């Protein structure tokens, strides 16, 4: 059995000065400061991406493999799929936000 774990790596760049930054008002009107900007990034982009990939991870975790080699291959294939889906979901939420 696989024992998958989702790890997120990256950086979130949040302006820490007064809002609106250079006169640009955030699309999300709840963003008023650094703390609310970070919350927005999680709520609008990161959390939906995690929810999108969770079924892939759950399916891997519940799959019995006949050998270690097949388990490793299943993990490799799932890892590629998780990476692609996470990225496309993140891009989709950002594009949707940009259209508002």
Phi and psi restraints in degrees (range 20) as a CNS / XPLOR table:
assign (resid 1 and name C) (resid 2 and name N)
       (resid 2 and name CA) (resid 2 and name C) 1.0 -82.5 20.0 2
assign (resid 2 and name N) (resid 2 and name CA)
       (resid 2 and name C) (resid 3 and name N) 1.0 152.9 20.0 2
assign (resid 2 and name C) (resid 3 and name N)
       (resid 3 and name CA) (resid 3 and name C) 1.0 -126.5 20.0 2
assign (resid 3 and name N) (resid 3 and name CA)
       (resid 3 and name C) (resid 4 and name N) 1.0 72.7 20.0 2
assign (resid 3 and name C) (resid 4 and name N)
       (resid 4 and name CA) (resid 4 and name C) 1.0 -73.6 20.0 2
assign (resid 4 and name N) (resid 4 and name CA)
       (resid 4 and name C) (resid 5 and name N) 1.0 157.0 20.0 2
assign (resid 4 and name C) (resid 5 and name N)
       (resid 5 and name CA) (resid 5 and name C) 1.0 -147.3 20.0 2
assign (resid 5 and name N) (resid 5 and name CA)
       (resid 5 and name C) (resid 6 and name N) 1.0 135.6 20.0 2
assign (resid 5 and name C) (resid 6 and name N)
       (resid 6 and name CA) (resid 6 and name C) 1.0 -91.8 20.0 2
assign (resid 6 and name N) (resid 6 and name CA)
       (resid 6 and name C) (resid 7 and name N) 1.0 124.1 20.0 2
assign (resid 6 and name C) (resid 7 and name N)
       (resid 7 and name CA) (resid 7 and name C) 1.0 -121.4 20.0 2
assign (resid 7 and name N) (resid 7 and name CA)
       (resid 7 and name C) (resid 8 and name N) 1.0 132.1 20.0 2
assign (resid 7 and name C) (resid 8 and name N)
       (resid 8 and name CA) (resid 8 and name C) 1.0 -108.4 20.0 2
assign (resid 8 and name N) (resid 8 and name CA)
       (resid 8 and name C) (resid 9 and name N) 1.0 129.5 20.0 2
assign (resid 8 and name C) (resid 9 and name N)
       (resid 9 and name CA) (resid 9 and name C) 1.0 -122.7 20.0 2
assign (resid 9 and name N) (resid 9 and name CA)
       (resid 9 and name C) (resid 10 and name N) 1.0 142.3 20.0 2
assign (resid 9 and name C) (resid 10 and name N)
       (resid 10 and name CA) (resid 10 and name C) 1.0 151.5 20.0 2
assign (resid 10 and name N) (resid 10 and name CA)
       (resid 10 and name C) (resid 11 and name N) 1.0 -175.8 20.0 2
assign (resid 10 and name C) (resid 11 and name N)
       (resid 11 and name CA) (resid 11 and name C) 1.0 -130.1 20.0 2
assign (resid 11 and name N) (resid 11 and name CA)
       (resid 11 and name C) (resid 12 and name N) 1.0 146.3 20.0 2
assign (resid 11 and name C) (resid 12 and name N)
       (resid 12 and name CA) (resid 12 and name C) 1.0 -112.8 20.0 2
assign (resid 12 and name N) (resid 12 and name CA)
       (resid 12 and name C) (resid 13 and name N) 1.0 123.1 20.0 2
assign (resid 12 and name C) (resid 13 and name N)
       (resid 13 and name CA) (resid 13 and name C) 1.0 -98.6 20.0 2
assign (resid 13 and name N) (resid 13 and name CA)
       (resid 13 and name C) (resid 14 and name N) 1.0 113.2 20.0 2
assign (resid 13 and name C) (resid 14 and name N)
       (resid 14 and name CA) (resid 14 and name C) 1.0 -120.5 20.0 2
assign (resid 14 and name N) (resid 14 and name CA)
       (resid 14 and name C) (resid 15 and name N) 1.0 127.7 20.0 2
assign (resid 14 and name C) (resid 15 and name N)
       (resid 15 and name CA) (resid 15 and name C) 1.0 -69.1 20.0 2
assign (resid 15 and name N) (resid 15 and name CA)
       (resid 15 and name C) (resid 16 and name N) 1.0 130.2 20.0 2
assign (resid 15 and name C) (resid 16 and name N)
       (resid 16 and name CA) (resid 16 and name C) 1.0 -102.3 20.0 2
assign (resid 16 and name N) (resid 16 and name CA)
       (resid 16 and name C) (resid 17 and name N) 1.0 2.7 20.0 2
assign (resid 16 and name C) (resid 17 and name N)
       (resid 17 and name CA) (resid 17 and name C) 1.0 -86.2 20.0 2
assign (resid 17 and name N) (resid 17 and name CA)
       (resid 17 and name C) (resid 18 and name N) 1.0 -168.2 20.0 2
assign (resid 17 and name C) (resid 18 and name N)
       (resid 18 and name CA) (resid 18 and name C) 1.0 -68.5 20.0 2
assign (resid 18 and name N) (resid 18 and name CA)
       (resid 18 and name C) (resid 19 and name N) 1.0 145.6 20.0 2
assign (resid 18 and name C) (resid 19 and name N)
       (resid 19 and name CA) (resid 19 and name C) 1.0 -100.0 20.0 2
assign (resid 19 and name N) (resid 19 and name CA)
       (resid 19 and name C) (resid 20 and name N) 1.0 148.6 20.0 2
assign (resid 19 and name C) (resid 20 and name N)
       (resid 20 and name CA) (resid 20 and name C) 1.0 -76.9 20.0 2
assign (resid 20 and name N) (resid 20 and name CA)
       (resid 20 and name C) (resid 21 and name N) 1.0 144.4 20.0 2
assign (resid 20 and name C) (resid 21 and name N)
       (resid 21 and name CA) (resid 21 and name C) 1.0 -71.9 20.0 2
assign (resid 21 and name N) (resid 21 and name CA)
       (resid 21 and name C) (resid 22 and name N) 1.0 121.4 20.0 2
assign (resid 21 and name C) (resid 22 and name N)
       (resid 22 and name CA) (resid 22 and name C) 1.0 48.5 20.0 2
assign (resid 22 and name N) (resid 22 and name CA)
       (resid 22 and name C) (resid 23 and name N) 1.0 36.7 20.0 2
assign (resid 22 and name C) (resid 23 and name N)
       (resid 23 and name CA) (resid 23 and name C) 1.0 79.6 20.0 2
assign (resid 23 and name N) (resid 23 and name CA)
       (resid 23 and name C) (resid 24 and name N) 1.0 -0.9 20.0 2
assign (resid 23 and name C) (resid 24 and name N)
       (resid 24 and name CA) (resid 24 and name C) 1.0 -89.3 20.0 2
assign (resid 24 and name N) (resid 24 and name CA)
       (resid 24 and name C) (resid 25 and name N) 1.0 118.1 20.0 2
assign (resid 24 and name C) (resid 25 and name N)
       (resid 25 and name CA) (resid 25 and name C) 1.0 -83.8 20.0 2
assign (resid 25 and name N) (resid 25 and name CA)
       (resid 25 and name C) (resid 26 and name N) 1.0 132.8 20.0 2
assign (resid 25 and name C) (resid 26 and name N)
       (resid 26 and name CA) (resid 26 and name C) 1.0 -61.1 20.0 2
assign (resid 26 and name N) (resid 26 and name CA)
       (resid 26 and name C) (resid 27 and name N) 1.0 147.4 20.0 2
assign (resid 26 and name C) (resid 27 and name N)
       (resid 27 and name CA) (resid 27 and name C) 1.0 -59.2 20.0 2
assign (resid 27 and name N) (resid 27 and name CA)
       (resid 27 and name C) (resid 28 and name N) 1.0 -44.8 20.0 2
assign (resid 27 and name C) (resid 28 and name N)
       (resid 28 and name CA) (resid 28 and name C) 1.0 -80.8 20.0 2
assign (resid 28 and name N) (resid 28 and name CA)
       (resid 28 and name C) (resid 29 and name N) 1.0 111.6 20.0 2
assign (resid 28 and name C) (resid 29 and name N)
       (resid 29 and name CA) (resid 29 and name C) 1.0 -68.7 20.0 2
assign (resid 29 and name N) (resid 29 and name CA)
       (resid 29 and name C) (resid 30 and name N) 1.0 -10.7 20.0 2
assign (resid 29 and name C) (resid 30 and name N)
       (resid 30 and name CA) (resid 30 and name C) 1.0 -79.2 20.0 2
assign (resid 30 and name N) (resid 30 and name CA)
       (resid 30 and name C) (resid 31 and name N) 1.0 -12.9 20.0 2
assign (resid 30 and name C) (resid 31 and name N)
       (resid 31 and name CA) (resid 31 and name C) 1.0 -79.1 20.0 2
assign (resid 31 and name N) (resid 31 and name CA)
       (resid 31 and name C) (resid 32 and name N) 1.0 109.9 20.0 2
assign (resid 31 and name C) (resid 32 and name N)
       (resid 32 and name CA) (resid 32 and name C) 1.0 -121.1 20.0 2
assign (resid 32 and name N) (resid 32 and name CA)
       (resid 32 and name C) (resid 33 and name N) 1.0 -19.0 20.0 2
assign (resid 32 and name C) (resid 33 and name N)
       (resid 33 and name CA) (resid 33 and name C) 1.0 -158.5 20.0 2
assign (resid 33 and name N) (resid 33 and name CA)
       (resid 33 and name C) (resid 34 and name N) 1.0 -175.8 20.0 2
assign (resid 33 and name C) (resid 34 and name N)
       (resid 34 and name CA) (resid 34 and name C) 1.0 -60.4 20.0 2
assign (resid 34 and name N) (resid 34 and name CA)
       (resid 34 and name C) (resid 35 and name N) 1.0 -43.9 20.0 2
assign (resid 34 and name C) (resid 35 and name N)
       (resid 35 and name CA) (resid 35 and name C) 1.0 -63.2 20.0 2
assign (resid 35 and name N) (resid 35 and name CA)
       (resid 35 and name C) (resid 36 and name N) 1.0 -45.2 20.0 2
assign (resid 35 and name C) (resid 36 and name N)
       (resid 36 and name CA) (resid 36 and name C) 1.0 -70.5 20.0 2
assign (resid 36 and name N) (resid 36 and name CA)
       (resid 36 and name C) (resid 37 and name N) 1.0 -27.5 20.0 2
assign (resid 36 and name C) (resid 37 and name N)
       (resid 37 and name CA) (resid 37 and name C) 1.0 -67.7 20.0 2
assign (resid 37 and name N) (resid 37 and name CA)
       (resid 37 and name C) (resid 38 and name N) 1.0 -41.2 20.0 2
assign (resid 37 and name C) (resid 38 and name N)
       (resid 38 and name CA) (resid 38 and name C) 1.0 -64.8 20.0 2
assign (resid 38 and name N) (resid 38 and name CA)
       (resid 38 and name C) (resid 39 and name N) 1.0 -44.6 20.0 2
assign (resid 38 and name C) (resid 39 and name N)
       (resid 39 and name CA) (resid 39 and name C) 1.0 -59.0 20.0 2
assign (resid 39 and name N) (resid 39 and name CA)
       (resid 39 and name C) (resid 40 and name N) 1.0 -42.2 20.0 2
assign (resid 39 and name C) (resid 40 and name N)
       (resid 40 and name CA) (resid 40 and name C) 1.0 -59.3 20.0 2
assign (resid 40 and name N) (resid 40 and name CA)
       (resid 40 and name C) (resid 41 and name N) 1.0 -45.6 20.0 2
assign (resid 40 and name C) (resid 41 and name N)
       (resid 41 and name CA) (resid 41 and name C) 1.0 -58.3 20.0 2
assign (resid 41 and name N) (resid 41 and name CA)
       (resid 41 and name C) (resid 42 and name N) 1.0 -42.2 20.0 2
assign (resid 41 and name C) (resid 42 and name N)
       (resid 42 and name CA) (resid 42 and name C) 1.0 -68.2 20.0 2
assign (resid 42 and name N) (resid 42 and name CA)
       (resid 42 and name C) (resid 43 and name N) 1.0 -50.6 20.0 2
assign (resid 42 and name C) (resid 43 and name N)
       (resid 43 and name CA) (resid 43 and name C) 1.0 -65.2 20.0 2
assign (resid 43 and name N) (resid 43 and name CA)
       (resid 43 and name C) (resid 44 and name N) 1.0 -44.3 20.0 2
assign (resid 43 and name C) (resid 44 and name N)
       (resid 44 and name CA) (resid 44 and name C) 1.0 -86.2 20.0 2
assign (resid 44 and name N) (resid 44 and name CA)
       (resid 44 and name C) (resid 45 and name N) 1.0 -25.5 20.0 2
assign (resid 44 and name C) (resid 45 and name N)
       (resid 45 and name CA) (resid 45 and name C) 1.0 -126.9 20.0 2
assign (resid 45 and name N) (resid 45 and name CA)
       (resid 45 and name C) (resid 46 and name N) 1.0 -51.6 20.0 2
assign (resid 45 and name C) (resid 46 and name N)
       (resid 46 and name CA) (resid 46 and name C) 1.0 -73.9 20.0 2
assign (resid 46 and name N) (resid 46 and name CA)
       (resid 46 and name C) (resid 47 and name N) 1.0 -49.9 20.0 2
assign (resid 46 and name C) (resid 47 and name N)
       (resid 47 and name CA) (resid 47 and name C) 1.0 -59.6 20.0 2
assign (resid 47 and name N) (resid 47 and name CA)
       (resid 47 and name C) (resid 48 and name N) 1.0 -44.1 20.0 2
assign (resid 47 and name C) (resid 48 and name N)
       (resid 48 and name CA) (resid 48 and name C) 1.0 -61.5 20.0 2
assign (resid 48 and name N) (resid 48 and name CA)
       (resid 48 and name C) (resid 49 and name N) 1.0 -34.1 20.0 2
assign (resid 48 and name C) (resid 49 and name N)
       (resid 49 and name CA) (resid 49 and name C) 1.0 -68.8 20.0 2
assign (resid 49 and name N) (resid 49 and name CA)
       (resid 49 and name C) (resid 50 and name N) 1.0 -39.1 20.0 2
assign (resid 49 and name C) (resid 50 and name N)
       (resid 50 and name CA) (resid 50 and name C) 1.0 -64.3 20.0 2
assign (resid 50 and name N) (resid 50 and name CA)
       (resid 50 and name C) (resid 51 and name N) 1.0 -43.9 20.0 2
assign (resid 50 and name C) (resid 51 and name N)
       (resid 51 and name CA) (resid 51 and name C) 1.0 -62.1 20.0 2
assign (resid 51 and name N) (resid 51 and name CA)
       (resid 51 and name C) (resid 52 and name N) 1.0 -35.3 20.0 2
assign (resid 51 and name C) (resid 52 and name N)
       (resid 52 and name CA) (resid 52 and name C) 1.0 -65.7 20.0 2
assign (resid 52 and name N) (resid 52 and name CA)
       (resid 52 and name C) (resid 53 and name N) 1.0 -39.3 20.0 2
assign (resid 52 and name C) (resid 53 and name N)
       (resid 53 and name CA) (resid 53 and name C) 1.0 -89.2 20.0 2
assign (resid 53 and name N) (resid 53 and name CA)
       (resid 53 and name C) (resid 54 and name N) 1.0 -14.9 20.0 2
assign (resid 53 and name C) (resid 54 and name N)
       (resid 54 and name CA) (resid 54 and name C) 1.0 -56.0 20.0 2
assign (resid 54 and name N) (resid 54 and name CA)
       (resid 54 and name C) (resid 55 and name N) 1.0 -40.9 20.0 2
assign (resid 54 and name C) (resid 55 and name N)
       (resid 55 and name CA) (resid 55 and name C) 1.0 -61.5 20.0 2
assign (resid 55 and name N) (resid 55 and name CA)
       (resid 55 and name C) (resid 56 and name N) 1.0 -34.4 20.0 2
assign (resid 55 and name C) (resid 56 and name N)
       (resid 56 and name CA) (resid 56 and name C) 1.0 -65.4 20.0 2
assign (resid 56 and name N) (resid 56 and name CA)
       (resid 56 and name C) (resid 57 and name N) 1.0 -42.6 20.0 2
assign (resid 56 and name C) (resid 57 and name N)
       (resid 57 and name CA) (resid 57 and name C) 1.0 -67.8 20.0 2
assign (resid 57 and name N) (resid 57 and name CA)
       (resid 57 and name C) (resid 58 and name N) 1.0 -43.2 20.0 2
assign (resid 57 and name C) (resid 58 and name N)
       (resid 58 and name CA) (resid 58 and name C) 1.0 -61.7 20.0 2
assign (resid 58 and name N) (resid 58 and name CA)
       (resid 58 and name C) (resid 59 and name N) 1.0 -41.3 20.0 2
assign (resid 58 and name C) (resid 59 and name N)
       (resid 59 and name CA) (resid 59 and name C) 1.0 -63.8 20.0 2
assign (resid 59 and name N) (resid 59 and name CA)
       (resid 59 and name C) (resid 60 and name N) 1.0 -42.3 20.0 2
assign (resid 59 and name C) (resid 60 and name N)
       (resid 60 and name CA) (resid 60 and name C) 1.0 -61.4 20.0 2
assign (resid 60 and name N) (resid 60 and name CA)
       (resid 60 and name C) (resid 61 and name N) 1.0 -45.0 20.0 2
assign (resid 60 and name C) (resid 61 and name N)
       (resid 61 and name CA) (resid 61 and name C) 1.0 -63.7 20.0 2
assign (resid 61 and name N) (resid 61 and name CA)
       (resid 61 and name C) (resid 62 and name N) 1.0 -29.1 20.0 2
assign (resid 61 and name C) (resid 62 and name N)
       (resid 62 and name CA) (resid 62 and name C) 1.0 -95.3 20.0 2
assign (resid 62 and name N) (resid 62 and name CA)
       (resid 62 and name C) (resid 63 and name N) 1.0 2.3 20.0 2
assign (resid 62 and name C) (resid 63 and name N)
       (resid 63 and name CA) (resid 63 and name C) 1.0 -91.4 20.0 2
assign (resid 63 and name N) (resid 63 and name CA)
       (resid 63 and name C) (resid 64 and name N) 1.0 121.7 20.0 2
assign (resid 63 and name C) (resid 64 and name N)
       (resid 64 and name CA) (resid 64 and name C) 1.0 -82.0 20.0 2
assign (resid 64 and name N) (resid 64 and name CA)
       (resid 64 and name C) (resid 65 and name N) 1.0 133.3 20.0 2
assign (resid 64 and name C) (resid 65 and name N)
       (resid 65 and name CA) (resid 65 and name C) 1.0 -109.9 20.0 2
assign (resid 65 and name N) (resid 65 and name CA)
       (resid 65 and name C) (resid 66 and name N) 1.0 140.3 20.0 2
assign (resid 65 and name C) (resid 66 and name N)
       (resid 66 and name CA) (resid 66 and name C) 1.0 -72.3 20.0 2
assign (resid 66 and name N) (resid 66 and name CA)
       (resid 66 and name C) (resid 67 and name N) 1.0 -18.3 20.0 2
assign (resid 66 and name C) (resid 67 and name N)
       (resid 67 and name CA) (resid 67 and name C) 1.0 -149.6 20.0 2
assign (resid 67 and name N) (resid 67 and name CA)
       (resid 67 and name C) (resid 68 and name N) 1.0 162.9 20.0 2
assign (resid 67 and name C) (resid 68 and name N)
       (resid 68 and name CA) (resid 68 and name C) 1.0 -64.1 20.0 2
assign (resid 68 and name N) (resid 68 and name CA)
       (resid 68 and name C) (resid 69 and name N) 1.0 -38.2 20.0 2
assign (resid 68 and name C) (resid 69 and name N)
       (resid 69 and name CA) (resid 69 and name C) 1.0 -62.4 20.0 2
assign (resid 69 and name N) (resid 69 and name CA)
       (resid 69 and name C) (resid 70 and name N) 1.0 -42.1 20.0 2
assign (resid 69 and name C) (resid 70 and name N)
       (resid 70 and name CA) (resid 70 and name C) 1.0 -69.2 20.0 2
assign (resid 70 and name N) (resid 70 and name CA)
       (resid 70 and name C) (resid 71 and name N) 1.0 -33.3 20.0 2
assign (resid 70 and name C) (resid 71 and name N)
       (resid 71 and name CA) (resid 71 and name C) 1.0 -64.2 20.0 2
assign (resid 71 and name N) (resid 71 and name CA)
       (resid 71 and name C) (resid 72 and name N) 1.0 -45.6 20.0 2
assign (resid 71 and name C) (resid 72 and name N)
       (resid 72 and name CA) (resid 72 and name C) 1.0 -61.2 20.0 2
assign (resid 72 and name N) (resid 72 and name CA)
       (resid 72 and name C) (resid 73 and name N) 1.0 -40.9 20.0 2
assign (resid 72 and name C) (resid 73 and name N)
       (resid 73 and name CA) (resid 73 and name C) 1.0 -67.1 20.0 2
assign (resid 73 and name N) (resid 73 and name CA)
       (resid 73 and name C) (resid 74 and name N) 1.0 -41.5 20.0 2
assign (resid 73 and name C) (resid 74 and name N)
       (resid 74 and name CA) (resid 74 and name C) 1.0 -61.3 20.0 2
assign (resid 74 and name N) (resid 74 and name CA)
       (resid 74 and name C) (resid 75 and name N) 1.0 -39.6 20.0 2
assign (resid 74 and name C) (resid 75 and name N)
       (resid 75 and name CA) (resid 75 and name C) 1.0 -66.0 20.0 2
assign (resid 75 and name N) (resid 75 and name CA)
       (resid 75 and name C) (resid 76 and name N) 1.0 -41.1 20.0 2
assign (resid 75 and name C) (resid 76 and name N)
       (resid 76 and name CA) (resid 76 and name C) 1.0 -63.3 20.0 2
assign (resid 76 and name N) (resid 76 and name CA)
       (resid 76 and name C) (resid 77 and name N) 1.0 -47.5 20.0 2
assign (resid 76 and name C) (resid 77 and name N)
       (resid 77 and name CA) (resid 77 and name C) 1.0 -64.1 20.0 2
assign (resid 77 and name N) (resid 77 and name CA)
       (resid 77 and name C) (resid 78 and name N) 1.0 -43.5 20.0 2
assign (resid 77 and name C) (resid 78 and name N)
       (resid 78 and name CA) (resid 78 and name C) 1.0 -65.0 20.0 2
assign (resid 78 and name N) (resid 78 and name CA)
       (resid 78 and name C) (resid 79 and name N) 1.0 -39.8 20.0 2
assign (resid 78 and name C) (resid 79 and name N)
       (resid 79 and name CA) (resid 79 and name C) 1.0 -59.3 20.0 2
assign (resid 79 and name N) (resid 79 and name CA)
       (resid 79 and name C) (resid 80 and name N) 1.0 -42.2 20.0 2
assign (resid 79 and name C) (resid 80 and name N)
       (resid 80 and name CA) (resid 80 and name C) 1.0 -64.5 20.0 2
assign (resid 80 and name N) (resid 80 and name CA)
       (resid 80 and name C) (resid 81 and name N) 1.0 -44.0 20.0 2
assign (resid 80 and name C) (resid 81 and name N)
       (resid 81 and name CA) (resid 81 and name C) 1.0 -65.5 20.0 2
assign (resid 81 and name N) (resid 81 and name CA)
       (resid 81 and name C) (resid 82 and name N) 1.0 -40.9 20.0 2
assign (resid 81 and name C) (resid 82 and name N)
       (resid 82 and name CA) (resid 82 and name C) 1.0 -63.4 20.0 2
assign (resid 82 and name N) (resid 82 and name CA)
       (resid 82 and name C) (resid 83 and name N) 1.0 -45.1 20.0 2
assign (resid 82 and name C) (resid 83 and name N)
       (resid 83 and name CA) (resid 83 and name C) 1.0 -60.0 20.0 2
assign (resid 83 and name N) (resid 83 and name CA)
       (resid 83 and name C) (resid 84 and name N) 1.0 -45.9 20.0 2
assign (resid 83 and name C) (resid 84 and name N)
       (resid 84 and name CA) (resid 84 and name C) 1.0 -66.1 20.0 2
assign (resid 84 and name N) (resid 84 and name CA)
       (resid 84 and name C) (resid 85 and name N) 1.0 -44.8 20.0 2
assign (resid 84 and name C) (resid 85 and name N)
       (resid 85 and name CA) (resid 85 and name C) 1.0 -68.9 20.0 2
assign (resid 85 and name N) (resid 85 and name CA)
       (resid 85 and name C) (resid 86 and name N) 1.0 -40.3 20.0 2
assign (resid 85 and name C) (resid 86 and name N)
       (resid 86 and name CA) (resid 86 and name C) 1.0 -60.1 20.0 2
assign (resid 86 and name N) (resid 86 and name CA)
       (resid 86 and name C) (resid 87 and name N) 1.0 -47.6 20.0 2
assign (resid 86 and name C) (resid 87 and name N)
       (resid 87 and name CA) (resid 87 and name C) 1.0 -63.9 20.0 2
assign (resid 87 and name N) (resid 87 and name CA)
       (resid 87 and name C) (resid 88 and name N) 1.0 -43.1 20.0 2
assign (resid 87 and name C) (resid 88 and name N)
       (resid 88 and name CA) (resid 88 and name C) 1.0 -69.5 20.0 2
assign (resid 88 and name N) (resid 88 and name CA)
       (resid 88 and name C) (resid 89 and name N) 1.0 -34.7 20.0 2
assign (resid 88 and name C) (resid 89 and name N)
       (resid 89 and name CA) (resid 89 and name C) 1.0 -66.8 20.0 2
assign (resid 89 and name N) (resid 89 and name CA)
       (resid 89 and name C) (resid 90 and name N) 1.0 -44.7 20.0 2
assign (resid 89 and name C) (resid 90 and name N)
       (resid 90 and name CA) (resid 90 and name C) 1.0 -60.0 20.0 2
assign (resid 90 and name N) (resid 90 and name CA)
       (resid 90 and name C) (resid 91 and name N) 1.0 -46.7 20.0 2
assign (resid 90 and name C) (resid 91 and name N)
       (resid 91 and name CA) (resid 91 and name C) 1.0 -61.4 20.0 2
assign (resid 91 and name N) (resid 91 and name CA)
       (resid 91 and name C) (resid 92 and name N) 1.0 -39.5 20.0 2
assign (resid 91 and name C) (resid 92 and name N)
       (resid 92 and name CA) (resid 92 and name C) 1.0 -64.9 20.0 2
assign (resid 92 and name N) (resid 92 and name CA)
       (resid 92 and name C) (resid 93 and name N) 1.0 -41.8 20.0 2
assign (resid 92 and name C) (resid 93 and name N)
       (resid 93 and name CA) (resid 93 and name C) 1.0 -67.4 20.0 2
assign (resid 93 and name N) (resid 93 and name CA)
       (resid 93 and name C) (resid 94 and name N) 1.0 -35.2 20.0 2
assign (resid 93 and name C) (resid 94 and name N)
       (resid 94 and name CA) (resid 94 and name C) 1.0 -70.4 20.0 2
assign (resid 94 and name N) (resid 94 and name CA)
       (resid 94 and name C) (resid 95 and name N) 1.0 -41.0 20.0 2
assign (resid 94 and name C) (resid 95 and name N)
       (resid 95 and name CA) (resid 95 and name C) 1.0 -64.1 20.0 2
assign (resid 95 and name N) (resid 95 and name CA)
       (resid 95 and name C) (resid 96 and name N) 1.0 -44.5 20.0 2
assign (resid 95 and name C) (resid 96 and name N)
       (resid 96 and name CA) (resid 96 and name C) 1.0 -60.1 20.0 2
assign (resid 96 and name N) (resid 96 and name CA)
       (resid 96 and name C) (resid 97 and name N) 1.0 -40.1 20.0 2
assign (resid 96 and name C) (resid 97 and name N)
       (resid 97 and name CA) (resid 97 and name C) 1.0 -66.1 20.0 2
assign (resid 97 and name N) (resid 97 and name CA)
       (resid 97 and name C) (resid 98 and name N) 1.0 -38.0 20.0 2
assign (resid 97 and name C) (resid 98 and name N)
       (resid 98 and name CA) (resid 98 and name C) 1.0 -67.4 20.0 2
assign (resid 98 and name N) (resid 98 and name CA)
       (resid 98 and name C) (resid 99 and name N) 1.0 -23.3 20.0 2
assign (resid 98 and name C) (resid 99 and name N)
       (resid 99 and name CA) (resid 99 and name C) 1.0 -82.4 20.0 2
assign (resid 99 and name N) (resid 99 and name CA)
       (resid 99 and name C) (resid 100 and name N) 1.0 -13.7 20.0 2
